[in-house]
């Protein structure tokens, strides 16, 4: 019996795919969903690779955090990572 192993996706690819699916993500959501502690560095890496990532400061229950997303209309959303 042979099994084929799927290549392991990088955190940058995981975040990129998440946002390309039309979803927003914050630092805490990245930790909760993917166990990712280096989320902000991966956002920086994606931006450096040419991905246009939007962000918004959200205030909830007296706390502030940023939410990140990719607009579907951005032509550069298909950057190869």
PyMOL commands that set and color helices and strands:
alter all, ss='L'
color gray80, all
select helices_A, chain A and resi 11-20+27-34+39-48+75-78
alter helices_A, ss='H'
color red, helices_A
select strands_A, chain A and resi 25-26+54-60+63-69
alter strands_A, ss='S'
color yellow, strands_A
deselect
rebuild
show_as cartoon
